[in-house]
Amino acid sequence: MRFAAFAPGRVNLIGEHTDYSGGLVLPVAIELGVTLQVEEACDGLELVSEQFGPASEGWGRYAQAGHDELAELWRPPVGIRGTITSTLPAGAGLSSSAALEVAVALALCEAAGWHLEPLELAEACRRAEFRAVGAPVGILDQAASLLGRAGHAVLLDCGTLEYRLVPVPAEAALVIVDS
């Protein structure tokens, strides 16, 4: 079984830090993201990052937390072995940790032949981030990664989880600057 799972990063146009208080957000998924090339199913989670090395190097806590969160939802739990690559710069505010969690979750669901609705999967990934770092986080990053579509922003009410895609004019350009 060989396949790939991709999860994009995001920028937020409106509503930074309002997701964990139930506010409105308007993120846009970007072309940069995390790809997980799955080599085979296995017991547990065996991942290596081309950029950061084996999962035991610290970054793996995000992936393991995602695996553990999903393992609570289905029995028997499934595992995967694979390699992670990323075009997202870590720590740049583009949601690299959420993209990692989403890519792992998508790969685990594919390996298990299991389907979760996007916001249900985003919520599981949000819980995984809390599990990994111990800080309460909102659903913005994971939802943007799962709901984002080319040419659209996602207007998400984080209190009700109602959302709609909002077209971004074709002549608009987003410039992301690491200032």
TIRO-2110 file (N, C-alpha, C; in Angstrom, 1 decimal):
// TIRO-2110
0.8, -1.2, 0.0, N, 1, A
0.0, 0.0, 0.0, CA, 1, A
0.9, 1.2, 0.0, C, 1, A
0.9, 1.9, -1.1, N, 2, A
1.6, 3.2, -1.2, CA, 2, A
0.7, 4.3, -1.6, C, 2, A
0.7, 5.4, -0.9, N, 3, A
-0.1, 6.5, -1.3, CA, 3, A
0.4, 7.8, -0.5, C, 3, A
-0.1, 8.9, -0.9, N, 4, A
0.4, 10.2, -0.3, CA, 4, A
-0.8, 10.9, 0.3, C, 4, A
-0.6, 11.6, 1.4, N, 5, A
-1.6, 12.5, 2.0, CA, 5, A
-1.0, 13.9, 2.0, C, 5, A
-1.7, 14.9, 1.6, N, 6, A
-1.2, 16.3, 1.6, CA, 6, A
-2.2, 17.2, 2.4, C, 6, A
-1.6, 18.1, 3.2, N, 7, A
-2.4, 19.0, 3.9, CA, 7, A
-1.7, 20.4, 3.8, C, 7, A
-2.5, 21.4, 3.4, N, 8, A
-1.9, 22.7, 3.2, CA, 8, A
-1.8, 23.5, 4.5, C, 8, A
-0.9, 24.5, 4.5, N, 9, A
-0.9, 25.5, 5.6, CA, 9, A
-1.9, 26.5, 5.3, C, 9, A
-1.9, 27.6, 6.0, N, 10, A
-2.9, 28.6, 5.8, CA, 10, A
-2.4, 30.0, 6.3, C, 10, A
-3.1, 31.0, 5.7, N, 11, A
-3.0, 32.4, 6.2, CA, 11, A
-4.4, 32.7, 6.6, C, 11, A
-4.5, 33.7, 7.6, N, 12, A
-5.8, 34.1, 8.1, CA, 12, A
-6.0, 35.5, 7.7, C, 12, A
-7.1, 35.8, 7.0, N, 13, A
-7.4, 37.2, 6.5, CA, 13, A
-8.1, 38.0, 7.6, C, 13, A
-8.9, 37.3, 8.4, N, 14, A
-9.7, 38.0, 9.4, CA, 14, A
-9.9, 37.0, 10.6, C, 14, A
-9.7, 37.5, 11.8, N, 15, A
-10.1, 36.8, 13.0, CA, 15, A
-9.0, 36.0, 13.7, C, 15, A
-7.8, 36.5, 13.5, N, 16, A
-6.7, 35.8, 14.2, CA, 16, A
-7.0, 35.7, 15.7, C, 16, A
-6.8, 34.6, 16.4, N, 17, A
-7.0, 34.4, 17.8, CA, 17, A
-8.4, 34.5, 18.2, C, 17, A
-9.4, 34.5, 17.3, N, 18, A
-10.8, 34.5, 17.7, CA, 18, A
-11.4, 33.1, 17.7, C, 18, A
-10.7, 32.1, 17.1, N, 19, A
-11.3, 30.8, 17.0, CA, 19, A
-11.5, 30.1, 18.3, C, 19, A
-10.6, 30.3, 19.3, N, 20, A
-10.8, 29.6, 20.5, CA, 20, A
-11.7, 30.3, 21.5, C, 20, A
-12.3, 31.4, 21.0, N, 21, A
-13.4, 32.1, 21.8, CA, 21, A
-14.7, 32.0, 21.0, C, 21, A
-14.7, 31.2, 20.0, N, 22, A
-16.0, 31.0, 19.2, CA, 22, A
-16.3, 32.1, 18.2, C, 22, A
-15.3, 32.9, 17.8, N, 23, A
-15.5, 34.0, 16.8, CA, 23, A
-15.5, 33.5, 15.4, C, 23, A
-15.6, 34.5, 14.5, N, 24, A
-15.5, 34.3, 13.1, CA, 24, A
-14.0, 34.4, 12.6, C, 24, A
-13.7, 33.5, 11.6, N, 25, A
-12.4, 33.5, 11.0, CA, 25, A
-12.5, 33.4, 9.5, C, 25, A
-11.5, 33.9, 8.8, N, 26, A
-11.6, 33.9, 7.3, CA, 26, A
-10.2, 33.5, 6.8, C, 26, A
-9.9, 32.1, 6.9, N, 27, A
-8.6, 31.7, 6.5, CA, 27, A
-8.6, 31.3, 5.0, C, 27, A
-7.4, 31.2, 4.4, N, 28, A
-7.2, 30.8, 3.1, CA, 28, A
-6.1, 29.7, 3.1, C, 28, A
-6.4, 28.5, 2.6, N, 29, A
-5.4, 27.5, 2.5, CA, 29, A
-4.4, 27.9, 1.4, C, 29, A
-3.1, 27.6, 1.6, N, 30, A
-2.1, 28.1, 0.7, CA, 30, A
-1.5, 26.8, 0.0, C, 30, A
-0.7, 27.1, -1.0, N, 31, A
-0.1, 26.0, -1.8, CA, 31, A
1.0, 25.2, -1.1, C, 31, A
1.6, 25.9, -0.1, N, 32, A
2.6, 25.2, 0.7, CA, 32, A
2.0, 24.3, 1.7, C, 32, A
2.6, 23.1, 2.0, N, 33, A
2.0, 22.2, 2.9, CA, 33, A
2.9, 21.1, 3.3, C, 33, A
2.3, 20.1, 3.9, N, 34, A
3.0, 18.9, 4.4, CA, 34, A
2.5, 17.7, 3.6, C, 34, A
3.4, 16.9, 3.1, N, 35, A
3.1, 15.6, 2.4, CA, 35, A
3.6, 14.4, 3.2, C, 35, A
2.8, 13.5, 3.3, N, 36, A
3.2, 12.2, 3.9, CA, 36, A
3.1, 11.1, 2.9, C, 36, A
4.2, 10.5, 2.5, N, 37, A
4.3, 9.4, 1.6, CA, 37, A
4.2, 8.1, 2.5, C, 37, A
3.1, 7.4, 2.4, N, 38, A
2.9, 6.2, 3.2, CA, 38, A
3.5, 5.1, 2.4, C, 38, A
4.4, 4.3, 3.0, N, 39, A
5.0, 3.1, 2.4, CA, 39, A
4.1, 1.9, 2.7, C, 39, A
3.6, 1.7, 3.9, N, 40, A
2.8, 0.6, 4.3, CA, 40, A
2.1, 0.8, 5.6, C, 40, A
1.2, -0.1, 5.8, N, 41, A
0.5, -0.1, 7.2, CA, 41, A
1.4, -0.9, 8.1, C, 41, A
1.3, -0.5, 9.4, N, 42, A
2.1, -1.2, 10.4, CA, 42, A
1.4, -1.0, 11.7, C, 42, A
2.0, -1.6, 12.8, N, 43, A
1.4, -1.3, 14.1, CA, 43, A
2.1, 0.0, 14.6, C, 43, A
1.3, 0.9, 15.0, N, 44, A
1.8, 2.2, 15.6, CA, 44, A
2.1, 3.2, 14.4, C, 44, A
3.1, 4.0, 14.7, N, 45, A
3.4, 5.1, 13.8, CA, 45, A
4.9, 5.2, 13.6, C, 45, A
5.4, 5.0, 12.4, N, 46, A
6.8, 5.0, 12.1, CA, 46, A
7.0, 6.0, 11.0, C, 46, A
7.4, 7.2, 11.5, N, 47, A
7.6, 8.3, 10.5, CA, 47, A
9.0, 8.9, 10.6, C, 47, A
9.4, 9.4, 9.5, N, 48, A
10.7, 10.2, 9.5, CA, 48, A
10.4, 11.4, 8.6, C, 48, A
11.0, 12.5, 9.0, N, 49, A
10.9, 13.8, 8.3, CA, 49, A
12.2, 14.0, 7.5, C, 49, A
12.1, 14.3, 6.3, N, 50, A
13.3, 14.6, 5.5, CA, 50, A
14.0, 15.8, 6.1, C, 50, A
13.3, 16.8, 6.7, N, 51, A
13.8, 18.0, 7.2, CA, 51, A
14.3, 17.9, 8.7, C, 51, A
13.5, 17.1, 9.5, N, 52, A
13.7, 17.1, 10.9, CA, 52, A
14.2, 15.8, 11.5, C, 52, A
14.3, 14.7, 10.6, N, 53, A
14.8, 13.4, 11.1, CA, 53, A
13.6, 12.6, 11.6, C, 53, A
14.0, 11.6, 12.5, N, 54, A
13.0, 10.7, 13.0, CA, 54, A
12.0, 11.4, 13.9, C, 54, A
10.8, 10.8, 14.1, N, 55, A
9.7, 11.3, 14.9, CA, 55, A
10.2, 11.5, 16.3, C, 55, A
11.1, 10.7, 16.8, N, 56, A
11.6, 10.8, 18.2, CA, 56, A
12.3, 12.2, 18.5, C, 56, A
12.5, 13.0, 17.4, N, 57, A
13.2, 14.3, 17.6, CA, 57, A
12.4, 15.4, 18.1, C, 57, A
11.2, 15.2, 18.6, N, 58, A
10.3, 16.2, 19.1, CA, 58, A
9.1, 16.5, 18.3, C, 58, A
9.3, 16.7, 17.0, N, 59, A
8.2, 17.1, 16.1, CA, 59, A
7.2, 15.9, 16.1, C, 59, A
7.7, 14.7, 16.4, N, 60, A
6.8, 13.5, 16.3, CA, 60, A
5.7, 13.5, 17.3, C, 60, A
5.8, 14.3, 18.4, N, 61, A
4.7, 14.4, 19.3, CA, 61, A
3.4, 14.8, 18.7, C, 61, A
3.4, 15.7, 17.7, N, 62, A
2.2, 16.1, 17.0, CA, 62, A
1.6, 14.9, 16.2, C, 62, A
2.4, 14.2, 15.5, N, 63, A
2.0, 13.0, 14.7, CA, 63, A
1.4, 11.9, 15.6, C, 63, A
2.2, 11.7, 16.7, N, 64, A
1.8, 10.6, 17.6, CA, 64, A
0.4, 11.0, 18.3, C, 64, A
0.3, 12.3, 18.7, N, 65, A
-1.0, 12.7, 19.3, CA, 65, A
-2.1, 12.5, 18.4, C, 65, A
-1.9, 12.8, 17.1, N, 66, A
-3.0, 12.6, 16.1, CA, 66, A
-3.3, 11.1, 16.0, C, 66, A
-2.3, 10.2, 16.0, N, 67, A
-2.5, 8.8, 15.9, CA, 67, A
-3.3, 8.4, 17.1, C, 67, A
-2.9, 8.8, 18.3, N, 68, A
-3.6, 8.4, 19.6, CA, 68, A
-5.0, 8.9, 19.6, C, 68, A
-5.2, 10.1, 19.1, N, 69, A
-6.6, 10.7, 19.1, CA, 69, A
-7.5, 9.8, 18.2, C, 69, A
-7.0, 9.5, 17.0, N, 70, A
-7.9, 8.7, 16.1, CA, 70, A
-8.0, 7.2, 16.6, C, 70, A
-7.0, 6.7, 17.3, N, 71, A
-7.1, 5.4, 17.8, CA, 71, A
-8.2, 5.2, 18.8, C, 71, A
-8.5, 6.3, 19.5, N, 72, A
-9.6, 6.3, 20.4, CA, 72, A
-11.0, 6.2, 19.7, C, 72, A
-11.0, 6.6, 18.4, N, 73, A
-12.3, 6.6, 17.7, CA, 73, A
-12.6, 5.3, 17.0, C, 73, A
-11.5, 4.5, 16.7, N, 74, A
-11.8, 3.2, 16.1, CA, 74, A
-10.9, 2.1, 16.6, C, 74, A
-11.5, 0.9, 16.5, N, 75, A
-10.7, -0.3, 17.0, CA, 75, A
-10.8, -1.3, 15.9, C, 75, A
-9.8, -2.1, 15.6, N, 76, A
-8.5, -1.9, 16.2, CA, 76, A
-7.8, -0.7, 15.6, C, 76, A
-6.9, -0.1, 16.3, N, 77, A
-6.2, 1.1, 15.7, CA, 77, A
-5.3, 0.6, 14.5, C, 77, A
-5.1, 1.5, 13.6, N, 78, A
-4.2, 1.3, 12.5, CA, 78, A
-2.9, 2.1, 12.6, C, 78, A
-1.9, 1.7, 12.0, N, 79, A
-0.7, 2.4, 12.0, CA, 79, A
-0.1, 2.5, 10.6, C, 79, A
0.9, 3.4, 10.4, N, 80, A
1.5, 3.6, 9.1, CA, 80, A
3.0, 3.9, 9.2, C, 80, A
3.7, 3.6, 8.2, N, 81, A
5.1, 3.8, 8.1, CA, 81, A
5.3, 4.7, 6.9, C, 81, A
6.0, 5.9, 7.0, N, 82, A
6.2, 6.8, 5.9, CA, 82, A
7.2, 7.9, 6.1, C, 82, A
7.3, 8.7, 5.1, N, 83, A
8.2, 9.8, 5.1, CA, 83, A
7.5, 11.1, 4.9, C, 83, A
7.8, 12.1, 5.7, N, 84, A
7.2, 13.4, 5.7, CA, 84, A
8.1, 14.4, 5.0, C, 84, A
7.5, 15.2, 4.1, N, 85, A
8.2, 16.3, 3.5, CA, 85, A
7.3, 17.6, 3.7, C, 85, A
8.0, 18.7, 3.7, N, 86, A
7.2, 19.9, 3.9, CA, 86, A
7.8, 21.1, 3.1, C, 86, A
6.9, 21.9, 2.6, N, 87, A
7.3, 23.1, 1.9, CA, 87, A
6.9, 24.3, 2.8, C, 87, A
6.4, 24.0, 4.0, N, 88, A
6.0, 25.0, 5.0, CA, 88, A
7.2, 25.3, 5.9, C, 88, A
7.6, 26.6, 6.1, N, 89, A
8.6, 26.8, 7.1, CA, 89, A
8.0, 26.7, 8.5, C, 89, A
8.7, 25.9, 9.3, N, 90, A
8.3, 25.7, 10.7, CA, 90, A
8.3, 27.0, 11.5, C, 90, A
7.3, 27.2, 12.3, N, 91, A
7.4, 28.4, 13.2, CA, 91, A
7.1, 29.7, 12.5, C, 91, A
6.6, 29.7, 11.3, N, 92, A
6.4, 31.0, 10.6, CA, 92, A
4.9, 31.5, 10.6, C, 92, A
4.1, 30.8, 11.4, N, 93, A
2.7, 31.2, 11.5, CA, 93, A
1.8, 30.8, 10.4, C, 93, A
2.3, 29.8, 9.6, N, 94, A
1.5, 29.2, 8.5, CA, 94, A
0.8, 27.9, 8.8, C, 94, A
0.8, 27.6, 10.1, N, 95, A
0.2, 26.4, 10.6, CA, 95, A
0.8, 25.1, 10.2, C, 95, A
2.1, 25.0, 10.3, N, 96, A
2.8, 23.8, 9.9, CA, 96, A
2.5, 22.6, 10.9, C, 96, A
2.3, 22.9, 12.1, N, 97, A
1.9, 21.7, 13.0, CA, 97, A
0.5, 21.2, 12.7, C, 97, A
-0.4, 22.1, 12.4, N, 98, A
-1.8, 21.6, 12.0, CA, 98, A
-1.7, 20.9, 10.7, C, 98, A
-0.9, 21.3, 9.8, N, 99, A
-0.8, 20.6, 8.5, CA, 99, A
-0.2, 19.2, 8.7, C, 99, A
0.8, 19.1, 9.6, N, 100, A
1.3, 17.8, 9.9, CA, 100, A
0.3, 16.9, 10.5, C, 100, A
-0.5, 17.4, 11.5, N, 101, A
-1.6, 16.6, 12.1, CA, 101, A
-2.6, 16.2, 11.1, C, 101, A
-3.0, 17.1, 10.2, N, 102, A
-4.0, 16.8, 9.2, CA, 102, A
-3.5, 15.7, 8.2, C, 102, A
-2.2, 15.9, 7.7, N, 103, A
-1.7, 14.9, 6.8, CA, 103, A
-1.6, 13.5, 7.4, C, 103, A
-1.2, 13.4, 8.7, N, 104, A
-1.1, 12.1, 9.4, CA, 104, A
-2.5, 11.6, 9.5, C, 104, A
-3.5, 12.4, 9.9, N, 105, A
-4.9, 12.0, 10.1, CA, 105, A
-5.5, 11.5, 8.8, C, 105, A
-5.2, 12.2, 7.7, N, 106, A
-5.7, 11.8, 6.4, CA, 106, A
-5.1, 10.4, 6.0, C, 106, A
-3.8, 10.3, 6.3, N, 107, A
-3.2, 9.0, 5.9, CA, 107, A
-3.7, 7.9, 6.8, C, 107, A
-3.9, 8.1, 8.0, N, 108, A
-4.4, 7.0, 8.9, CA, 108, A
-5.8, 6.6, 8.5, C, 108, A
-6.7, 7.6, 8.1, N, 109, A
-8.0, 7.3, 7.7, CA, 109, A
-8.0, 6.5, 6.4, C, 109, A
-7.1, 6.9, 5.5, N, 110, A
-6.9, 6.2, 4.2, CA, 110, A
-6.5, 4.7, 4.5, C, 110, A
-5.5, 4.5, 5.3, N, 111, A
-5.0, 3.2, 5.6, CA, 111, A
-6.0, 2.3, 6.3, C, 111, A
-6.9, 2.9, 7.1, N, 112, A
-8.0, 2.2, 7.8, CA, 112, A
-9.2, 2.0, 6.9, C, 112, A
-9.3, 2.7, 5.8, N, 113, A
-10.5, 2.7, 5.0, CA, 113, A
-11.7, 3.4, 5.7, C, 113, A
-11.3, 4.4, 6.4, N, 114, A
-12.3, 5.1, 7.3, CA, 114, A
-12.5, 6.5, 6.8, C, 114, A
-13.7, 7.0, 6.9, N, 115, A
-14.0, 8.4, 6.5, CA, 115, A
-14.6, 9.2, 7.7, C, 115, A
-14.1, 10.4, 7.9, N, 116, A
-14.6, 11.3, 8.9, CA, 116, A
-15.0, 12.6, 8.1, C, 116, A
-16.1, 13.2, 8.4, N, 117, A
-16.4, 14.5, 7.8, CA, 117, A
-15.3, 15.5, 8.2, C, 117, A
-15.0, 16.5, 7.3, N, 118, A
-13.9, 17.4, 7.5, CA, 118, A
-13.9, 18.1, 8.8, C, 118, A
-15.0, 18.6, 9.3, N, 119, A
-14.9, 19.2, 10.6, CA, 119, A
-14.8, 18.3, 11.8, C, 119, A
-15.3, 17.0, 11.6, N, 120, A
-15.1, 16.0, 12.6, CA, 120, A
-13.6, 15.7, 12.7, C, 120, A
-12.9, 15.6, 11.5, N, 121, A
-11.5, 15.3, 11.5, CA, 121, A
-10.7, 16.5, 12.0, C, 121, A
-11.1, 17.7, 11.7, N, 122, A
-10.5, 18.9, 12.2, CA, 122, A
-10.5, 19.0, 13.7, C, 122, A
-11.7, 18.6, 14.3, N, 123, A
-11.8, 18.6, 15.7, CA, 123, A
-10.9, 17.6, 16.4, C, 123, A
-10.8, 16.4, 15.7, N, 124, A
-9.8, 15.4, 16.3, CA, 124, A
-8.4, 15.9, 16.2, C, 124, A
-8.1, 16.6, 15.1, N, 125, A
-6.7, 17.1, 15.0, CA, 125, A
-6.5, 18.3, 16.0, C, 125, A
-7.5, 19.0, 16.3, N, 126, A
-7.4, 20.1, 17.3, CA, 126, A
-7.1, 19.5, 18.6, C, 126, A
-7.9, 18.4, 19.0, N, 127, A
-7.6, 17.8, 20.2, CA, 127, A
-6.2, 17.2, 20.3, C, 127, A
-5.7, 16.7, 19.1, N, 128, A
-4.4, 16.2, 19.1, CA, 128, A
-3.3, 17.2, 19.4, C, 128, A
-3.6, 18.4, 18.8, N, 129, A
-2.6, 19.5, 19.1, CA, 129, A
-2.6, 19.8, 20.6, C, 129, A
-3.8, 19.9, 21.2, N, 130, A
-3.8, 20.1, 22.7, CA, 130, A
-3.1, 19.0, 23.4, C, 130, A
-3.3, 17.7, 23.0, N, 131, A
-2.6, 16.6, 23.5, CA, 131, A
-1.1, 16.7, 23.4, C, 131, A
-0.6, 17.2, 22.2, N, 132, A
0.8, 17.3, 21.9, CA, 132, A
1.5, 18.4, 22.7, C, 132, A
0.9, 19.5, 22.9, N, 133, A
1.6, 20.7, 23.5, CA, 133, A
0.9, 21.2, 24.8, C, 133, A
-0.3, 20.7, 25.1, N, 134, A
-0.9, 21.0, 26.4, CA, 134, A
-1.5, 22.4, 26.4, C, 134, A
-1.6, 23.1, 25.3, N, 135, A
-2.1, 24.4, 25.3, CA, 135, A
-3.4, 24.4, 24.6, C, 135, A
-4.5, 25.0, 25.1, N, 136, A
-5.8, 25.0, 24.4, CA, 136, A
-5.6, 25.8, 23.1, C, 136, A
-6.1, 25.2, 22.0, N, 137, A
-6.1, 25.9, 20.7, CA, 137, A
-7.4, 25.8, 20.1, C, 137, A
-7.7, 26.7, 19.1, N, 138, A
-9.0, 26.7, 18.4, CA, 138, A
-8.9, 25.8, 17.2, C, 138, A
-9.9, 25.8, 16.4, N, 139, A
-10.0, 24.9, 15.3, CA, 139, A
-9.6, 25.5, 13.9, C, 139, A
-9.3, 26.8, 14.0, N, 140, A
-8.9, 27.5, 12.8, CA, 140, A
-8.0, 26.8, 11.9, C, 140, A
-6.8, 26.4, 12.4, N, 141, A
-5.7, 25.9, 11.5, CA, 141, A
-6.1, 24.6, 10.9, C, 141, A
-6.7, 23.7, 11.7, N, 142, A
-7.0, 22.4, 11.1, CA, 142, A
-8.2, 22.5, 10.2, C, 142, A
-9.2, 23.3, 10.5, N, 143, A
-10.3, 23.5, 9.6, CA, 143, A
-9.9, 24.1, 8.3, C, 143, A
-9.0, 25.1, 8.3, N, 144, A
-8.6, 25.7, 7.1, CA, 144, A
-7.9, 24.7, 6.2, C, 144, A
-7.1, 23.8, 6.8, N, 145, A
-6.3, 22.8, 6.0, CA, 145, A
-7.3, 21.8, 5.4, C, 145, A
-8.3, 21.5, 6.1, N, 146, A
-9.3, 20.5, 5.5, CA, 146, A
-10.4, 21.0, 4.6, C, 146, A
-10.8, 22.3, 4.9, N, 147, A
-11.9, 22.9, 4.1, CA, 147, A
-11.5, 23.7, 3.0, C, 147, A
-10.2, 24.2, 3.0, N, 148, A
-9.7, 25.1, 2.0, CA, 148, A
-9.8, 24.6, 0.6, C, 148, A
-10.2, 25.4, -0.3, N, 149, A
-10.3, 25.1, -1.8, CA, 149, A
-9.6, 26.2, -2.6, C, 149, A
-9.1, 25.8, -3.7, N, 150, A
-8.4, 26.8, -4.6, CA, 150, A
-9.4, 27.9, -4.9, C, 150, A
-8.9, 29.1, -4.9, N, 151, A
-9.6, 30.3, -5.2, CA, 151, A
-10.7, 30.7, -4.2, C, 151, A
-10.6, 30.2, -3.0, N, 152, A
-11.6, 30.5, -2.0, CA, 152, A
-11.0, 30.7, -0.6, C, 152, A
-11.6, 31.5, 0.2, N, 153, A
-11.4, 31.6, 1.6, CA, 153, A
-12.5, 30.8, 2.3, C, 153, A
-12.3, 30.5, 3.5, N, 154, A
-13.3, 29.8, 4.3, CA, 154, A
-13.8, 30.7, 5.4, C, 154, A
-15.1, 31.1, 5.3, N, 155, A
-15.7, 31.9, 6.4, CA, 155, A
-16.2, 30.8, 7.4, C, 155, A
-15.6, 30.8, 8.6, N, 156, A
-16.0, 29.8, 9.6, CA, 156, A
-16.4, 30.5, 10.9, C, 156, A
-17.6, 30.1, 11.3, N, 157, A
-18.0, 30.5, 12.7, CA, 157, A
-17.6, 29.5, 13.6, C, 157, A
-16.6, 29.8, 14.4, N, 158, A
-16.0, 28.8, 15.3, CA, 158, A
-16.9, 28.5, 16.5, C, 158, A
-17.9, 29.2, 16.7, N, 159, A
-18.9, 28.9, 17.8, CA, 159, A
-19.9, 27.8, 17.4, C, 159, A
-20.3, 27.9, 16.1, N, 160, A
-21.3, 27.0, 15.6, CA, 160, A
-20.7, 25.9, 14.6, C, 160, A
-19.5, 26.2, 14.1, N, 161, A
-18.9, 25.4, 13.1, CA, 161, A
-19.6, 25.4, 11.8, C, 161, A
-20.4, 26.4, 11.6, N, 162, A
-21.0, 26.7, 10.3, CA, 162, A
-19.9, 27.4, 9.4, C, 162, A
-19.9, 27.0, 8.1, N, 163, A
-18.9, 27.6, 7.3, CA, 163, A
-19.4, 27.7, 5.8, C, 163, A
-18.8, 28.5, 5.1, N, 164, A
-19.1, 28.6, 3.6, CA, 164, A
-17.8, 29.1, 3.0, C, 164, A
-17.6, 28.7, 1.7, N, 165, A
-16.5, 29.1, 0.9, CA, 165, A
-16.8, 30.4, 0.3, C, 165, A
-15.9, 31.3, 0.4, N, 166, A
-16.0, 32.7, -0.2, CA, 166, A
-15.0, 32.9, -1.3, C, 166, A
-15.5, 33.1, -2.5, N, 167, A
-14.6, 33.3, -3.6, CA, 167, A
-13.6, 34.4, -3.4, C, 167, A
-12.4, 34.2, -3.8, N, 168, A
-11.4, 35.3, -3.8, CA, 168, A
-11.2, 35.7, -5.2, C, 168, A
-11.4, 37.0, -5.5, N, 169, A
-11.3, 37.4, -6.9, CA, 169, A
-10.0, 36.9, -7.6, C, 169, A
-10.1, 36.5, -8.8, N, 170, A
-8.9, 35.9, -9.5, CA, 170, A
-7.8, 36.9, -9.6, C, 170, A
-8.1, 38.2, -9.7, N, 171, A
-7.0, 39.2, -9.8, CA, 171, A
-6.4, 39.5, -8.5, C, 171, A
-6.9, 39.0, -7.4, N, 172, A
-6.3, 39.2, -6.1, CA, 172, A
-5.0, 38.4, -5.9, C, 172, A
-4.1, 38.9, -5.2, N, 173, A
-2.9, 38.1, -4.8, CA, 173, A
-2.6, 38.3, -3.4, C, 173, A
-2.3, 37.2, -2.7, N, 174, A
-1.9, 37.3, -1.3, CA, 174, A
-0.4, 37.3, -1.2, C, 174, A
0.2, 38.2, -0.5, N, 175, A
1.6, 38.3, -0.3, CA, 175, A
1.9, 37.9, 1.2, C, 175, A
2.6, 36.9, 1.4, N, 176, A
3.0, 36.5, 2.7, CA, 176, A
4.4, 36.9, 3.0, C, 176, A
4.6, 37.7, 4.0, N, 177, A
6.0, 38.2, 4.3, CA, 177, A
6.4, 37.8, 5.7, C, 177, A
7.5, 37.2, 5.8, N, 178, A
8.1, 36.8, 7.1, CA, 178, A
8.8, 38.1, 7.6, C, 178, A
8.1, 38.9, 8.4, N, 179, A
8.7, 40.2, 8.8, CA, 179, A
9.4, 40.1, 10.1, C, 179, A
END
